């Protein structure tokens, strides 16, 4: 039996005043989940854009294209 089926069975046996409380709680939990998803999406968007771009040194940008190759050549003594 699925969790949904178990919940429905339990809800069918509850008195009305308790069902109202359960419904309000479910709405609350659903709101939290939506807010968490929104925050997660915003964090991911910030990561993609590059949250550290404010610390970038524009003078070093031209050197970035060759940085990896230069580092590997230096590390492995490739000329």
WOQUIDA-V856082 format. One record per run of one state. SS is the DSSP state (H for helix, E for strand, L for the rest). FROM is the first residue (numbers start at 1). TO is the last residue. Records with the same first field share a line. If there is no record, write none. Layout:
BEGIN
SS=FROM-TO / FROM-TO
END
This chain:
BEGIN
L=1-2 / 14-15 / 50-52 / 56-57 / 77-79
H=3-13 / 16-49 / 53-55 / 58-76
END
